[in-house]
């Protein structure tokens, strides 16, 4: 009997010191069960749940960022679309961009990139104003006038080269995030790629602000121009996606979390 009482006392003590994780505890680690990669209780994750972590503030901040994932209730569908986009890149976009890169000189491709960037100034300008960043809005206005005139309709970038005025890469999705709207959940759109519910609304807002929407009324021609702009952009980054896929265990999850952290960083800054 004494042995039994001692065992019961020891069990009670163990449950008090090392409590069993409750469903809520698992939810704090990864509440949506999107992947087994995020359900493994690694030592850093366990330490993150402790009220007194055994490392410094820098490591604790890194753990908090690691634990901050985006919801993905549509993961089965998203994975299908991610696979479609992956094949689209390797079977269509990459071959076309590679051929385009081989034929068109880099200086001309940079000029095309500058032109489309200058044309999209209203998107950045309006979103700077909506975020009450009036200095950046002033810089965007100055950049537009300088590059549209001295820069030969935007093919050159004298505002950056001569005056050091960088463009402020802002969009409506960042504006919604700036005013407190969260991403809600992850979405992988066919052709468009990684996004979220918030950034999907943001993309629609940017389309309304984009001059290409009004300057080119023909839908097929408008779509062709946007695809050409995308091909031109890809021509500068061929190989990056391939290296990314090789460096991760699950490209889908890695892309999803990289997208989420990148958008968080842009909104914060």
N, C-alpha and C positions, 0 to 999 in steps of 0.2 A: 504493500500500500504506500509506504514511504517513497519507494522508487517511482511509483505511478504519479504521486503528487509532485515529485521533483521534475518528472518529465513534463507534466502539465504546466508547471511553473516556468520551466525552460522554454516551452513552446509559446506561452503567453509573452514572455520577454522577447523572444525572437520576432514575433508578429508586431510587437510594439516598436522595436528598433528598426526592423526591416519589413515594413508593411507591404502587402501584396499590391501590385499596381492595379488601380481601378480602371474602368473604361475611360474615365475622364483623363487619367494620366496618359493612357495611350493616345487619346485624342490630342493632348498637348504636344505629343511628339509628331504625330501625323494623323490628323482627324479624318482624312478622307480615304485612306487605304489605296492610294493611287498606284503604289509600287512596293514590292518587297524590299527594294533598296532603302526605303525610308521607314520600314517597319522594324529593322534590326536595331536592337538596343545596344548600340556601341557605347563604350565608356564615356565619350564626350557628351552624348545625349543624356545619359544617366546623370552626369555631373551637372548638366544644364538645368535639371529638375531640382537639384539640391539648393537649399536656401543659402548655403555657404560653400560656393565652389572653391576648389583647391588651387585655382590659378589666378592670374592677374586680370585686370579689367579688359585688356586688349583681347585676350583669348575668350573672355566671356562675351564680348561684343561679336566676335566671329561666330561663336556658337549661336547667338541670337539670330544673326543673319542666316546661318545655315538652316536653322529650324523654321525660318519664315518662308514657307512655300505657298504657292498659289493653288487654290482649289481646282480640281479637275474632275467634275462629275460626268463630263462627256468623254472621258478617256478612251473608251472603245472606239467611238466615232472619230475622235481626234487622231488616234493612232492610224486609222485607215487613211484619213486625209493627209497625214504626215507621210505615210508610205507613198501616196499618190504624188505629193509634192517632191519627194525624194527622186522618184522615177522620172518625173517631169524635168527635174534639174539635169540628171545624167543623160537622159535620152533626147532632150530638146534644147534647153537653155544653155547648158555647157557647150555642146557642139557648135551651136550658133554663135555664142559669145567667143569661143576659141577661134572660129573662122573669122569673125568680125575683128578680133584683136590682131590676127595675122595680116589682115588686109589694110586696116585703118591705122595710121600712125598715132602714137600715144598723144602727141600734142593736140591733134584734132579731137581725139576722144575726150581729153581734158576740157577742151573748148565746149564740146557738146554738154558735158557734165556741168560746166559753169553756166551755160545758157539755161538749162532746165532749172538749175538752182536759183538763178536770178528771176526766172519767170514765176517761181513759187514763192517769191518774197511776200505777197499778201498773206499767205498762210502763216508764215513766221511772224510777220508784223502784227497782225490782228491778235494772235495768241500771246505775244509779248504784252500788248495792251490789256488783254483780258487778265493777265497775271500781274498787272500793275508794275511791270518792268519797263518803265518809260525810257531809261537809258538804252536798253537793248532795242526798243522800238525806234528810237532816234537813230541808232547805228544801222538798223535794217533799212530805214528810209534813206539815209545817206549812201549806204552801199548800193541801193537800187538805182539812184540817180547817177552815181559815178560809174557803175558798171554798165548801165544802159547807154551811156553816152561815150565816155572815154574808153569803156570796155567793149565797144562794138556790139551793142545789143546783149551784152552779158557773156560773150564768148571769152573775154578776158576778165580778170579779177583785180583791177588796179586798187580797189578799196583795201584789199588784203595785202597785196604785194607792195604798194607804195605807202599806205597809211597804217597798215597793221590792224585794220578793222575786221574782225572775224564775224562770220554769220552766227546767229543765235538759233540753234536747231530746236525750235519749239513747234508743237502740234497741239491739236485740240484735245487729244487724249491726255497729254501732260497738263493742259489747263484744267480738265476735269479732276485730275489727281491733285493738282495744286489747291483746288477748292474743296478737297476732302473726299472725293469719290474714290472708293476702292476699286480694284480690278474685277471684283465679283468672282469670276472663274475664267479659266483658260479656254481659248478656242483656237483650233487650227483650221484656218480657212483654206479651201482649195485655191491654188494660184497665189493667194495673198500671204499665206503662211501663218506664222505665230501671231497671236493677238489675245485679247481678253474682251469681256463684254464691254467694259469701259472704253477700251481702245477701238472697238468696233464702232461705237457711237462717235468716237473721236475721228475715225477715218472718214465717216460719212460727213462730218462737219468740215474736214479738210478738203474733201471733194467739192463742197459748195464754195469754199474760199479759193480754190485753185483756178486761175485764169484759163487753163486748158479746157476746163469744163464748158466755158462760154465762147472761147475763141474758135474751137473746133466743134461744130454742132453735129457732124456726122458721127454716129456711134462707132461704126467699124473703123473710121479713120482715127477717131479719138483713142480707141483701144489700141490701134496699131502704134500710135505715137507713144503711149504709155509703155507698151511692150518694148519698143525701141529704147526708151529711156532706161528700162530695167536691164536690157541686154548690155547697154553701154556701161551701166554700173557694175554688172557682173564681170565684165571684161577686165576690171581692175582687181578682182578678188578671186579669180580662178585658183583653186587649190585650197583655199581657206576652209571651205565646207568639208572637203575630203580629209584634211588634217584633223578637223574637229571630230569627225565620225570615228577616226582611228584612235583618238585619245580618250574615248569614253566607253563605258560598258553598255549603256542604254542611250543612244542618241536622242530618242524622243524625250526622255526625262531631262537629260542634260540641256537640250534646247529649250524646253519649257521653263526650267529654273533659271537658265541664263537670260532668257527673255524677261522673266519676272524681275530679276535683280537689276538688269539693265534699265528697265522702265522705272523702277524705284529710284535708281541713282539719278536718272534724268529729271524726275519730278522733284527730288530733294535738292538738286542743284540748279 
